Amino acid sequence: MKTKIFIITTIFSLVFVSCKNDNQVKDAEENAPKVEKKEKFSVDLDITAPKDDNFAVYYTEDGTINFTGEKAVWAGVKGQAESQKVVLDLPEEIIPTDIRLDFGLNKEQGDVILEKFKLNFYGKTFEAKGSDFLKYFIANDSVKTEIDQVKGTIKFVKNPKTFTTPFYYPQQAILDEVTKITK
Protein backbone atom coordinates (compact mmCIF):
# COMPACT_ATOMS: atom_id res chain seq x y z
CA MET A 1 0.00 0.00 0.00
CA LYS A 2 2.83 2.40 0.91
CA THR A 3 4.45 1.68 -2.46
CA LYS A 4 1.24 2.60 -4.36
CA ILE A 5 0.90 5.87 -2.44
CA PHE A 6 4.56 6.65 -3.11
CA ILE A 7 4.15 5.97 -6.86
CA ILE A 8 0.97 8.08 -7.09
CA THR A 9 2.62 10.94 -5.16
CA THR A 10 5.67 10.78 -7.44
CA ILE A 11 3.51 10.91 -10.58
CA PHE A 12 1.55 13.92 -9.30
CA SER A 13 4.81 15.65 -8.36
CA LEU A 14 6.26 15.11 -11.84
CA VAL A 15 3.10 16.38 -13.52
CA PHE A 16 3.05 19.48 -11.29
CA VAL A 17 6.75 20.26 -11.89
CA SER A 18 6.38 19.67 -15.63
CA CYS A 19 3.42 22.08 -15.87
CA LYS A 20 5.32 24.68 -13.86
CA ASN A 21 8.31 24.43 -16.23
CA ASP A 22 6.01 24.82 -19.26
CA ASN A 23 4.63 28.02 -17.76
CA GLN A 24 8.14 29.32 -17.09
CA VAL A 25 9.16 28.63 -20.69
CA LYS A 26 6.03 30.41 -21.99
CA ASP A 27 6.69 33.39 -19.71
CA ALA A 28 10.32 33.57 -20.87
CA GLU A 29 9.26 33.48 -24.53
CA GLU A 30 6.68 36.23 -24.01
CA ASN A 31 9.14 38.47 -22.13
CA ALA A 32 12.08 37.91 -24.53
CA PRO A 33 13.03 40.98 -26.58
CA LYS A 34 11.58 40.88 -30.06
CA VAL A 35 14.17 40.68 -32.85
CA GLU A 36 13.18 42.85 -35.78
CA LYS A 37 12.60 40.65 -38.81
CA LYS A 38 12.75 42.88 -41.86
CA GLU A 39 10.32 41.78 -44.54
CA LYS A 40 12.08 43.66 -47.28
CA PHE A 41 15.66 43.88 -48.42
CA SER A 42 17.63 46.61 -46.68
CA VAL A 43 21.15 47.92 -46.36
CA ASP A 44 22.25 49.36 -43.01
CA LEU A 45 25.33 51.57 -42.86
CA ASP A 46 27.04 52.66 -39.66
CA ILE A 47 28.79 55.86 -40.72
CA THR A 48 30.19 59.16 -39.61
CA ALA A 49 29.59 62.10 -41.95
CA PRO A 50 30.47 65.67 -40.92
CA LYS A 51 27.83 67.38 -43.12
CA ASP A 52 24.20 66.70 -44.07
CA ASP A 53 23.98 64.55 -47.17
CA ASN A 54 22.04 61.83 -48.97
CA PHE A 55 23.30 58.28 -49.46
CA ALA A 56 21.83 55.72 -51.84
CA VAL A 57 21.66 52.09 -52.78
CA TYR A 58 21.00 51.36 -56.43
CA TYR A 59 19.74 47.92 -57.36
CA THR A 60 18.91 45.76 -60.34
CA GLU A 61 16.73 42.68 -60.57
CA ASP A 62 17.98 41.32 -63.88
CA GLY A 63 21.54 40.29 -63.01
CA THR A 64 23.12 43.31 -64.70
CA ILE A 65 24.88 46.38 -63.37
CA ASN A 66 22.74 48.76 -65.45
CA PHE A 67 21.85 50.95 -62.47
CA THR A 68 19.27 53.69 -63.03
CA GLY A 69 17.67 56.37 -60.90
CA GLU A 70 14.31 54.56 -61.04
CA LYS A 71 15.79 51.71 -59.02
CA ALA A 72 17.48 53.62 -56.24
CA VAL A 73 16.65 54.23 -52.60
CA TRP A 74 17.92 57.37 -50.91
CA ALA A 75 18.29 58.20 -47.23
CA GLY A 76 19.11 61.49 -45.58
CA VAL A 77 22.22 61.70 -43.43
CA LYS A 78 22.52 64.21 -40.62
CA GLY A 79 25.95 65.81 -40.42
CA GLN A 80 27.53 64.99 -37.05
CA ALA A 81 30.80 63.90 -35.49
CA GLU A 82 29.24 60.79 -33.92
CA SER A 83 28.43 57.53 -35.62
CA GLN A 84 24.92 57.06 -36.99
CA LYS A 85 22.95 54.31 -38.67
CA VAL A 86 21.62 54.92 -42.16
CA VAL A 87 18.92 52.46 -43.25
CA LEU A 88 18.15 52.02 -46.94
CA ASP A 89 14.97 49.92 -47.30
CA LEU A 90 14.16 48.67 -50.78
CA PRO A 91 10.48 48.59 -51.76
CA GLU A 92 8.53 45.51 -50.67
CA GLU A 93 8.82 42.42 -52.84
CA ILE A 94 12.08 43.64 -54.45
CA ILE A 95 14.83 41.03 -54.45
CA PRO A 96 17.97 42.61 -55.90
CA THR A 97 20.53 40.72 -57.94
CA ASP A 98 23.09 43.54 -57.82
CA ILE A 99 23.58 46.58 -55.60
CA ARG A 100 25.69 49.72 -55.83
CA LEU A 101 26.35 52.06 -52.90
CA ASP A 102 26.69 55.83 -53.21
CA PHE A 103 28.09 57.83 -50.30
CA GLY A 104 26.70 61.30 -50.85
CA LEU A 105 26.07 64.18 -53.18
CA ASN A 106 27.13 67.10 -50.98
CA LYS A 107 30.13 68.81 -52.60
CA GLU A 108 31.02 70.29 -49.20
CA GLN A 109 31.03 66.88 -47.49
CA GLY A 110 34.16 66.05 -45.53
CA ASP A 111 35.67 62.63 -45.05
CA VAL A 112 33.03 59.91 -44.55
CA ILE A 113 33.88 56.96 -42.33
CA LEU A 114 32.12 53.60 -42.78
CA GLU A 115 32.29 51.47 -39.64
CA LYS A 116 30.23 48.53 -40.89
CA PHE A 117 27.53 47.59 -43.35
CA LYS A 118 24.77 45.02 -43.12
CA LEU A 119 22.34 43.43 -45.57
CA ASN A 120 18.96 42.24 -44.21
CA PHE A 121 16.16 40.15 -45.69
CA TYR A 122 13.46 38.22 -43.75
CA GLY A 123 15.65 37.66 -40.72
CA LYS A 124 18.71 36.62 -42.71
CA THR A 125 21.66 38.99 -42.52
CA PHE A 126 25.16 39.55 -43.78
CA GLU A 127 27.40 41.99 -41.94
CA ALA A 128 30.97 43.16 -42.59
CA LYS A 129 33.35 45.69 -41.09
CA GLY A 130 34.08 48.86 -42.99
CA SER A 131 37.70 47.78 -43.36
CA ASP A 132 36.45 44.82 -45.45
CA PHE A 133 34.36 47.03 -47.75
CA LEU A 134 36.69 46.73 -50.76
CA LYS A 135 36.51 42.93 -50.55
CA TYR A 136 32.86 43.28 -51.56
CA PHE A 137 32.81 46.42 -53.72
CA ILE A 138 35.10 47.50 -56.56
CA ALA A 139 37.50 50.30 -55.64
CA ASN A 140 36.65 53.66 -57.22
CA ASP A 141 39.93 55.12 -58.50
CA SER A 142 38.46 58.63 -58.30
CA VAL A 143 38.04 58.42 -54.53
CA LYS A 144 40.96 57.97 -52.15
CA THR A 145 40.30 55.61 -49.24
CA GLU A 146 42.11 54.91 -46.00
CA ILE A 147 41.56 51.59 -44.24
CA ASP A 148 42.06 51.29 -40.48
CA GLN A 149 42.27 47.57 -39.68
CA VAL A 150 42.49 48.23 -35.92
CA LYS A 151 39.21 50.20 -35.83
CA GLY A 152 37.70 48.13 -38.65
CA THR A 153 36.81 51.23 -40.69
CA ILE A 154 37.26 52.68 -44.13
CA LYS A 155 37.47 56.42 -44.72
CA PHE A 156 36.36 57.94 -48.01
CA VAL A 157 38.69 60.95 -48.24
CA LYS A 158 37.42 64.19 -49.74
CA ASN A 159 39.47 65.60 -52.58
CA PRO A 160 39.61 69.38 -52.00
CA LYS A 161 40.30 70.09 -55.71
CA THR A 162 37.50 68.12 -57.38
CA PHE A 163 34.28 66.56 -56.19
CA THR A 164 33.51 62.98 -57.13
CA THR A 165 30.54 61.12 -55.71
CA PRO A 166 31.92 58.09 -53.89
CA PHE A 167 30.04 55.25 -55.59
CA TYR A 168 30.92 51.58 -55.53
CA TYR A 169 29.94 48.77 -57.88
CA PRO A 170 29.57 45.22 -56.55
CA GLN A 171 32.18 42.48 -56.64
CA GLN A 172 31.17 38.84 -56.90
CA ALA A 173 31.64 38.38 -53.14
CA ILE A 174 28.77 40.76 -52.27
CA LEU A 175 26.57 39.25 -54.98
CA ASP A 176 27.13 35.83 -53.40
CA GLU A 177 26.08 37.24 -50.01
CA VAL A 178 22.96 38.86 -51.49
CA THR A 179 22.04 35.49 -53.04
CA LYS A 180 22.58 33.68 -49.72
CA ILE A 181 20.22 35.90 -47.75
CA THR A 182 17.54 36.15 -50.44
CA LYS A 183 17.20 32.42 -51.15
PyMOL commands that set and color helices and strands:
alter all, ss='L'
color gray80, all
select helices_A, chain A and resi 2-31+69-71+130-136+172-182
alter helices_A, ss='H'
color red, helices_A
select strands_A, chain A and resi 42-49+53-60+72-77+80-89+98-102+112-121+124-129+144-148+153-157+167-168
alter strands_A, ss='S'
color yellow, strands_A
deselect
rebuild
show_as cartoon
